[in-house]
Amino acid sequence: MKSARLLQTALSQSAHPVTVAEFSRALLQRWTPQCHGHDTFGLAISGGVDSMALAALCSQLQDLSHSHHQSATKGQPLERGSLRHLTFQAFIVDHGLRSGSDTEAEAVSNILKGRGIKTQILKMEWPGQELPASLPNFESLARKYRFRLLGRACRDLGIRSLLLAHHEDDQVETVVMRLAGGQGPNGLAGMQCSAGIPECYGIHGVYESGGYGNTPGTNVDYSKRLDHAAIGWARPGSLFEKQLPIEAGGIQIYKPFLKFSKARLIATCVAEKMEWFEDPTNIKPTTTQRNAIRHMFANHSIPAALTKPAILALSTRLKDKAAHQSDILKPWLAKCRIIHFETRTGTVKLGFADLRQLSGSENLSGSVEAAWVAAELLRHAIRLVTPFEQVSSNSLHNAVRQVFPEVGHIGEQSFEMTAFTTSGVYFQPVRTPHPNGLSLDVINQRTEWMLSRQPYQSRYLPKLQFETSSNPHHWSRWHLYDGRYWIRVQSAGSAQFFVQPLMKDHLAGFRASLLKSDKLRLLRILRSEAPGNVRWTLPAIMREEKGKATLVALPSLELSIPQSGVRWEMRYKKISHSGLLGSDTYQE
């Protein structure tokens, strides 16, 4: 351990420490301060030199922001004067894998407290009896448990931004690992400076949720962005007075060190007299893939194409290409037209842009580029209603041929469009009648599409069981049902409640138990807003007593039988990343 420390210190002697001005500029490139009040950042601290350099700079920044000295530090002005009223909360994750790790975590905590940074130690719990380090997927499990600990800790303290200390050398290792894994251009672009927190899918208040009604500026009325529909409010003629609220929020991670080398972070700790701790497992090449790559760079001659400058140049080129493609895509997204979006039934009707115009585009040439644009338009639309966490445009080749015949069938006079399913979404062509008896799609040579959740397979029906409580005023925790709806319930009595898809066998009894006015409303809703198989994708709250399950509520439709014994609150999944809604101009 001492030899490693001496080597790192020697490497840092020729490197310059990172200044607070540089650090604040790097942070402000991605993060936008709140307009009012103060901002609190979470810090992911391991005790190593990287995260302790992060803590040292954040401590300085916190002192400067609290004293309103925004003019200079060591002769360099702070960026823009926007970083005021900042506080930092450090989270020290004790993986519990090494003897003395708890003592080390306490030592790190004391150091940070001495620098004016609040700290909290998070103890990782490993399920099972097997030694964690011996598990074949140890590295991925540790990553998942670590981010979930950090995410929940941030949520519980109302923190929405988490800083990580990944640096330039980490970026190189990441790209090499992805290169070895055969990843494509997106993966080889490397880590992004900011993103939603990973490994936390389905955790409310952490994964793309928790901001609705809690954070100013996150409750967006999308009605101003659509011609005929509103996501906050029902479309004209809808049987719903108001649509489901749209979730907002979620924890964002930021990596302000990606442009700084590890040597500069070591120099920062040395200059600031910040102590750090070495984890001996980080230098064992057989422990993890990253350690093996690190060992390779440190102890072997590397081909020119795999040197650090070459890998960083590759990452930069691919990031620039992705940014250029994003600029190309935006006007085509703007040409797509959402006709209406029903969050209560999870359906969207829209017309896609006519990609025949690509033949005259100066920015794109050839069918490959046109097919890429088509796939991206589909991916953005699919994300509005899919139950899946991720949608890859690489899986949409068949869908492109169906929706954009001008791309897949260039030169053909006609192409019969039929319904199909992809990425968990059912695409159905809609032919709108024309007053003169023709159809609008024939006149305009474009077909509108209705998108809904694909019908469930009988072998797999999602079932969400709610926890019970003897307190009738107790609300269950929030759950993500079917990847589309956030829901929580409040119930009284001993009955068990769960959510599953609406089934034909339960509908008749439910309808018979409704009040007369609700019976008529249900009939109209199913006929107008949830026709065909769409109705069998609606969430249904079931009450289970003595082994018998009874349908008591359709929560997204705001319908329930009298004395159902349950209350609920429901929100639609966050959709703010969909460029179809113009949300690229919206920042939380």
C-alpha positions in Angstrom: 0.0 0.0 0.0 2.9 2.4 0.8 4.5 1.7 -2.6 1.3 2.5 -4.3 1.0 5.7 -2.4 4.6 6.7 -3.2 4.0 6.0 -6.9 0.8 8.0 -7.0 2.5 10.9 -5.3 5.4 10.8 -7.7 3.0 10.9 -10.7 1.3 13.9 -9.2 4.4 16.0 -8.9 4.3 17.0 -12.6 0.5 17.5 -12.6 -1.3 20.7 -11.5 -4.1 20.5 -8.9 -7.6 21.1 -10.1 -8.7 24.6 -9.1 -12.2 25.4 -7.7 -12.8 27.6 -10.8 -12.1 24.6 -13.1 -14.2 22.4 -11.0 -17.2 24.8 -11.0 -17.0 25.3 -14.7 -17.0 21.5 -15.3 -20.0 21.2 -13.0 -22.0 24.1 -14.6 -21.5 22.6 -18.1 -24.2 20.0 -17.2 -25.9 21.1 -14.0 -28.3 24.1 -13.8 -28.7 25.7 -10.3 -32.2 26.2 -8.9 -33.7 29.6 -9.4 -34.6 29.9 -5.7 -33.4 28.5 -2.4 -30.3 26.5 -2.1 -28.9 23.3 -3.7 -27.6 20.2 -1.9 -25.4 17.8 -3.7 -24.8 14.2 -2.7 -21.2 13.0 -2.9 -20.3 9.3 -3.4 -17.2 8.8 -1.3 -15.1 5.7 -1.2 -12.2 7.1 0.7 -9.9 6.7 -2.4 -7.9 9.6 -3.8 -10.5 10.3 -6.5 -13.4 10.8 -4.2 -11.4 12.6 -1.6 -10.2 15.1 -4.2 -13.9 15.6 -5.0 -14.6 16.2 -1.3 -11.7 18.7 -1.0 -13.0 20.8 -3.9 -16.6 20.6 -2.7 -15.5 21.7 0.7 -13.8 24.8 -0.8 -16.8 25.5 -3.0 -19.2 25.2 -0.1 -17.1 27.6 2.0 -17.0 30.1 -0.9 -20.7 29.8 -1.6 -21.7 30.3 2.0 -19.5 33.4 2.4 -20.6 34.8 -1.0 -16.9 35.2 -2.0 -17.6 34.5 -5.7 -14.8 36.7 -7.0 -11.7 34.7 -6.7 -9.8 31.8 -5.3 -6.0 31.6 -5.7 -6.3 34.4 -8.3 -9.0 32.7 -10.5 -12.6 33.9 -10.6 -15.5 31.5 -10.0 -17.6 30.7 -13.0 -20.7 33.0 -13.5 -21.4 33.5 -9.8 -24.2 30.9 -10.0 -22.9 28.5 -7.4 -24.2 30.1 -4.3 -26.1 28.6 -1.4 -24.5 25.2 -2.0 -24.2 22.4 0.6 -22.8 18.9 0.2 -23.8 15.7 1.8 -21.3 12.9 1.6 -22.3 9.2 1.5 -19.6 6.7 2.4 -20.4 3.2 1.2 -19.0 0.4 3.4 -19.1 -2.7 1.2 -18.1 -4.8 4.2 -15.7 -6.9 2.2 -12.5 -6.2 4.0 -11.5 -6.5 7.6 -11.5 -3.0 9.1 -13.6 -1.5 6.4 -16.0 -0.1 9.0 -13.1 1.6 10.9 -11.9 3.1 7.6 -15.4 4.4 6.8 -15.4 6.1 10.2 -12.0 7.6 9.6 -13.1 9.0 6.2 -16.3 10.4 7.8 -14.2 12.2 10.5 -12.0 13.7 7.8 -14.9 15.1 5.8 -16.6 16.4 8.9 -13.4 18.3 9.7 -13.8 19.9 6.3 -17.4 21.0 7.0 -19.1 18.3 4.9 -22.0 16.4 6.5 -21.5 12.6 6.2 -23.5 9.4 6.4 -22.1 5.9 6.3 -24.1 3.4 4.2 -23.5 -0.2 5.2 -24.0 -2.6 2.3 -26.0 -5.8 3.1 -25.1 -8.8 1.0 -27.9 -11.4 0.7 -27.1 -15.1 1.1 -24.3 -16.9 2.9 -21.8 -17.1 0.1 -18.7 -14.8 0.3 -19.6 -11.9 -2.0 -16.2 -11.7 -3.6 -16.4 -15.3 -4.8 -19.6 -14.7 -6.8 -19.1 -14.8 -10.6 -21.1 -11.6 -11.0 -19.6 -9.9 -7.9 -18.6 -6.7 -9.7 -22.0 -6.1 -11.2 -23.8 -6.9 -8.0 -21.6 -4.5 -6.0 -22.4 -1.8 -8.5 -26.1 -2.4 -8.3 -26.2 -2.5 -4.5 -24.0 0.6 -4.2 -26.2 2.7 -6.5 -29.4 1.6 -4.8 -27.9 2.5 -1.4 -26.8 5.9 -2.7 -30.1 6.5 -4.5 -32.3 5.8 -1.5 -30.1 7.8 0.7 -30.4 10.8 -1.6 -34.1 10.4 -1.9 -34.6 10.2 1.9 -32.7 13.5 2.3 -34.4 15.3 -0.6 -31.2 15.3 -2.7 -31.7 15.2 -6.5 -28.1 15.5 -7.7 -25.3 13.1 -6.9 -21.6 13.7 -7.8 -19.3 10.9 -8.7 -15.5 11.1 -9.0 -15.0 9.2 -12.2 -12.1 10.8 -14.1 -10.3 10.7 -17.4 -8.4 7.5 -16.7 -11.6 5.8 -15.7 -13.0 6.9 -19.0 -10.2 5.2 -20.9 -10.6 2.0 -19.0 -14.4 2.1 -19.6 -14.0 2.5 -23.3 -11.4 -0.4 -23.5 -13.8 -2.7 -21.5 -16.6 -1.9 -23.9 -14.4 -2.4 -26.9 -13.4 -5.8 -25.5 -17.1 -6.5 -25.1 -17.9 -5.7 -28.7 -20.1 -2.6 -28.0 -21.1 -0.2 -30.7 -20.6 3.5 -31.2 -22.9 4.5 -28.3 -20.9 2.4 -25.8 -17.5 3.4 -27.2 -18.4 7.1 -26.7 -17.8 6.3 -23.0 -19.4 7.6 -19.8 -21.6 10.7 -20.1 -21.1 13.7 -17.9 -24.6 13.5 -16.6 -27.4 10.8 -16.6 -30.2 9.3 -14.5 -28.9 7.2 -11.7 -28.4 3.6 -12.9 -29.4 0.3 -11.3 -32.4 1.8 -9.6 -35.3 0.9 -11.9 -38.6 0.8 -10.1 -37.5 2.6 -6.9 -39.8 5.5 -6.4 -38.2 8.9 -5.8 -34.9 7.6 -7.2 -35.8 6.3 -10.7 -37.5 9.0 -12.8 -40.1 9.8 -10.1 -40.7 11.6 -6.9 -40.7 15.1 -8.3 -44.4 15.5 -9.1 -46.0 17.9 -6.7 -42.8 18.2 -4.7 -40.4 20.2 -6.8 -41.1 23.6 -8.4 -40.8 23.5 -12.1 -41.2 19.7 -12.5 -45.0 19.7 -13.1 -45.2 20.4 -16.8 -48.4 21.1 -18.7 -47.6 19.6 -22.0 -50.9 21.0 -23.5 -49.0 24.0 -24.8 -46.8 21.8 -26.9 -49.4 19.7 -28.6 -51.9 20.8 -31.3 -55.0 18.8 -30.3 -54.1 16.9 -27.1 -52.9 17.6 -23.6 -51.2 15.2 -21.3 -52.1 17.2 -18.3 -55.6 17.6 -19.5 -57.9 15.4 -21.5 -58.3 16.0 -25.2 -61.5 17.6 -26.5 -64.3 14.9 -26.6 -62.5 12.7 -24.1 -64.6 11.0 -21.4 -61.9 11.9 -18.9 -62.1 15.3 -17.2 -58.4 15.1 -16.4 -55.6 12.8 -17.4 -53.3 11.0 -14.9 -50.5 13.2 -13.5 -47.2 12.6 -15.1 -44.3 11.6 -12.8 -41.3 13.9 -12.7 -38.0 14.0 -10.9 -35.5 11.2 -10.1 -31.9 11.3 -9.0 -29.3 12.6 -11.6 -25.7 11.7 -11.4 -22.9 14.1 -12.5 -19.3 13.3 -13.3 -17.4 16.7 -13.3 -13.9 15.0 -13.3 -14.1 13.3 -16.7 -11.8 15.9 -18.3 -9.3 15.6 -15.5 -6.6 13.0 -15.1 -6.0 10.9 -12.0 -2.6 12.5 -11.7 -4.3 15.9 -11.3 -6.7 14.5 -8.6 -3.7 13.2 -6.7 -2.0 16.6 -7.0 -5.2 18.1 -5.7 -5.2 15.9 -2.6 -1.5 16.6 -2.0 -2.0 20.4 -2.4 -5.0 20.4 -0.1 -3.4 18.1 2.4 -6.4 15.8 2.0 -5.7 12.3 3.3 -6.9 9.3 1.3 -7.1 5.6 1.7 -5.9 2.8 -0.6 -8.0 -0.3 -1.2 -5.5 -3.1 -1.9 -8.1 -5.0 -3.9 -8.0 -2.2 -6.6 -4.5 -3.3 -7.7 -5.1 -7.0 -8.0 -5.4 -7.7 -11.7 -7.4 -10.9 -11.1 -10.2 -9.3 -9.0 -12.1 -7.4 -11.7 -11.9 -6.7 -15.4 -11.2 -3.0 -14.7 -8.3 -4.0 -12.5 -6.9 -6.2 -15.3 -7.1 -3.3 -17.8 -5.5 -1.0 -15.3 -2.7 -3.5 -14.7 -2.2 -3.8 -18.5 -1.8 -0.1 -19.0 0.6 0.2 -16.0 2.9 -2.8 -16.8 2.8 -3.5 -20.5 3.6 -1.8 -23.8 0.3 -0.7 -25.4 -0.3 -0.4 -29.2 -0.7 3.1 -30.4 -4.4 2.6 -31.1 -5.1 1.7 -27.5 -3.0 4.4 -25.8 -4.8 6.9 -23.6 -4.7 9.8 -26.1 -6.1 7.5 -28.9 -8.9 6.1 -26.7 -9.9 9.6 -25.5 -9.8 10.9 -29.1 -12.1 8.0 -30.1 -14.5 8.8 -27.3 -14.6 12.5 -28.3 -15.2 11.7 -32.0 -18.1 9.4 -31.2 -19.6 11.9 -28.7 -19.4 14.6 -31.4 -21.0 12.3 -33.9 -23.9 11.6 -31.5 -24.4 15.3 -30.9 -24.5 15.9 -34.6 -27.0 13.1 -35.1 -29.1 14.6 -32.3 -29.2 17.9 -34.1 -30.2 16.2 -37.3 -33.0 14.3 -35.6 -34.7 17.3 -33.8 -36.4 18.8 -36.9 -37.8 15.4 -37.9 -39.2 14.9 -34.4 -40.8 18.3 -34.6 -42.5 17.2 -37.8 -44.2 14.3 -36.1 -47.7 15.1 -34.9 -49.3 13.7 -31.7 -53.1 13.7 -32.2 -54.0 12.6 -28.7 -52.3 10.9 -25.8 -54.5 9.2 -23.2 -52.4 8.5 -20.0 -55.4 6.7 -18.4 -55.3 4.0 -21.0 -51.7 4.3 -22.1 -52.5 5.0 -25.7 -51.2 7.5 -28.2 -52.3 8.4 -31.7 -49.8 10.1 -33.9 -48.7 10.8 -37.4 -45.0 10.4 -38.2 -42.9 12.7 -40.3 -42.7 12.0 -44.1 -39.2 10.8 -44.7 -39.5 11.1 -48.4 -38.2 14.6 -47.9 -34.8 13.1 -46.8 -33.9 12.7 -50.4 -33.4 16.5 -50.7 -31.8 16.9 -47.3 -28.3 18.4 -47.2 -27.5 16.7 -43.8 -28.4 13.2 -44.7 -27.7 11.0 -47.7 -28.5 7.4 -48.5 -30.9 4.9 -47.1 -28.8 4.0 -44.1 -29.1 7.5 -42.6 -32.8 7.6 -43.5 -33.4 4.3 -41.8 -31.6 5.5 -38.7 -33.8 8.6 -38.5 -36.9 6.4 -38.9 -35.8 4.1 -36.1 -35.1 7.0 -33.8 -38.6 8.4 -34.5 -40.1 5.1 -33.7 -38.0 4.7 -30.5 -39.2 8.1 -29.2 -42.8 7.2 -29.9 -42.5 3.7 -28.4 -41.1 5.1 -25.1 -44.4 6.9 -24.5 -46.3 3.7 -23.9 -43.9 0.7 -23.7 -43.6 -1.3 -20.5 -39.9 -1.9 -21.1 -37.2 0.1 -19.4 -35.0 0.3 -22.5 -35.8 0.4 -26.2 -33.0 -0.1 -28.7 -33.3 1.4 -32.2 -31.3 -1.6 -33.5 -34.3 -3.8 -32.8 -36.7 -1.8 -34.9 -35.7 -2.7 -38.5 -39.0 -4.5 -39.2 -41.0 -1.7 -37.7 -39.2 0.8 -39.9 -40.3 -1.1 -43.0 -43.9 -1.1 -41.7 -44.2 2.6 -40.7 -41.9 4.2 -43.2 -42.3 2.3 -46.5 -40.5 5.2 -48.2 -37.4 4.0 -46.4 -37.7 0.3 -46.7 -39.5 0.1 -50.1 -38.1 3.0 -52.1 -39.6 3.2 -55.6 -42.7 1.0 -54.8 -46.0 2.6 -55.7 -48.0 1.1 -52.8 -47.4 -0.8 -49.6 -50.1 -2.4 -47.4 -49.7 -1.3 -43.8 -50.8 -3.8 -41.2 -50.8 -4.0 -37.4 -47.7 -5.3 -35.7 -46.0 -5.5 -32.4 -42.5 -4.4 -31.4 -40.7 -3.5 -28.1 -43.9 -4.2 -26.1 -46.0 -1.9 -28.2 -48.9 -2.7 -30.5 -48.9 -0.5 -33.6 -52.3 -0.2 -35.4 -52.7 1.8 -38.6 -55.6 4.3 -38.4 -57.5 5.3 -41.5 -59.4 8.5 -40.8 -62.6 8.9 -42.9 -62.7 12.0 -45.2 -65.8 14.1 -45.6 -65.9 13.1 -49.3 -65.7 9.4 -48.6 -62.0 9.0 -49.2 -59.5 8.4 -46.4 -57.1 11.0 -45.3 -54.1 8.6 -45.5 -54.8 8.0 -49.2 -55.1 11.7 -49.8 -51.9 12.6 -47.8 -50.1 9.4 -48.5 -49.5 9.1 -44.8 -51.1 6.8 -42.3 -51.7 7.7 -38.7 -50.9 5.1 -36.0 -52.5 4.1 -32.7 -49.9 2.8 -30.2 -50.9 0.8 -27.1 -49.3 -1.7 -24.8 -49.1 -5.0 -26.5 -51.6 -7.6 -25.3 -50.3 -9.8 -22.5 -49.3 -13.4 -23.0 -51.5 -15.7 -21.0 -48.4 -17.4 -19.6 -47.2 -14.2 -18.1 -49.5 -11.6 -16.4 -47.8 -9.0 -14.2 -49.1 -9.1 -10.6 -48.2 -6.5 -8.0 -49.0 -7.5 -4.4 -49.3 -4.6 -1.9 -48.0 -4.8 1.6 -50.7 -4.9 4.3 -51.0 -2.7 7.4 -53.3 -2.8 10.5 -53.3 1.0 10.3 -56.3 2.1 8.1 -54.5 5.5 7.4 -51.3 3.9 6.2 -50.4 4.2 2.5 -48.4 1.5 0.9 -45.1 2.5 -0.7 -45.1 3.5 -4.4 -44.7 0.7 -6.9 -44.0 0.8 -10.6 -46.6 -1.5 -12.2 -46.0 -2.9 -15.7 -43.3 -0.3 -16.3 -46.0 2.3 -17.0 -47.9 3.3 -13.8 -46.8 4.3 -10.4 -49.4 3.3 -7.8 -49.9 3.2 -4.1 -52.9 2.1 -2.1 -54.6 2.6 1.3 -56.8 -0.2 2.6 -58.6 -1.2 5.7 -59.3 -4.6 7.1 -57.6 -7.9 6.6 -58.2 -8.3 2.9 -55.2 -8.5 0.5 -55.0 -6.2 -2.5 -53.0 -6.6 -5.7 -52.9 -5.2 -9.2 -53.1 -7.3 -12.4 -54.4 -6.7 -15.9 -58.2 -6.4 -16.4 -59.5 -9.9 -17.4 -62.7 -10.8 -19.2 -63.8 -13.2 -16.4 -63.9 -10.3 -13.9 -65.5 -7.6 -16.0 -69.1 -8.7 -15.9 -69.2 -9.0 -12.1 -67.4 -5.6 -11.7 -69.9 -3.9 -14.0 -72.9 -5.4 -12.1 -71.5 -4.0 -8.8 -71.1 -0.4 -10.0 -73.5 2.4 -9.4 -75.8 3.0 -12.4 -74.0 6.2 -13.5 -70.7 4.4 -13.3 -72.0 1.5 -15.4 -72.8 3.8 -18.2 -69.5 5.7 -17.9 -67.6 2.4 -18.0 -69.4 1.3 -21.1 -68.6 4.6 -22.9 -65.0 4.6 -21.8 -64.3 1.0 -23.0 -66.0 1.8 -26.3 -64.3 5.1 -26.9 -61.0 5.1 -25.1 -60.1 1.5 -24.6 -61.5 -0.4 -27.6 -60.6 -4.0 -28.6 -57.6 -5.5 -26.8 -56.6 -2.1 -25.2 -59.0 -2.7 -22.4 -57.3 -5.9 -21.4 -54.1 -3.9 -20.7 -55.8 -1.7 -18.1 -54.6 -2.1 -14.5 -57.2 -3.7 -12.2 -57.1 -3.7 -8.4 -58.2 -7.0 -7.0 -59.3 -7.8 -3.4 -58.5 -11.3 -2.2 -60.4 -12.8 0.7 -60.6 -16.5 1.7 -58.8 -17.5 -1.5 -61.2 -15.6 -3.8 -60.1 -12.6 -5.9 -62.7 -9.9 -6.8 -62.2 -7.0 -9.1 -62.9 -3.8 -7.0 -61.4 -0.9 -9.0 -60.0 0.2 -12.3 -57.7 2.9 -10.9 -56.6 4.6 -14.1 -60.3 5.1 -15.0 -61.3 6.3 -11.5 -63.9 3.6 -11.2 -64.6 1.4 -8.2 -67.4 -0.6 -6.6 -69.1 0.7 -3.5 -67.3 -0.4 -0.3 -64.3 -1.5 -2.2 -62.2 -1.1 0.9 -59.3 0.5 -1.0 -58.1 4.0 -2.0 -55.4 4.6 -4.5 -53.1 7.2 -6.0 -51.8 6.7 -9.5 -49.4 8.5 -11.8 -48.1 7.8 -15.3 -44.5 7.1 -15.8 -42.1 10.0 -16.5 -42.0 10.9 -20.2 -40.0 14.1 -20.2 -37.2 12.6 -22.3 -39.4 12.1 -25.4 -38.4 14.6 -28.1 -41.8 14.1 -29.6 -43.2 16.3 -26.8 -40.6 19.1 -27.3 -39.1 18.3 -23.9 -35.6 18.8 -25.1 -36.2 22.4 -24.2 -37.4 21.5 -20.7 -34.9 21.2 -17.9 -36.0 20.0 -14.4 
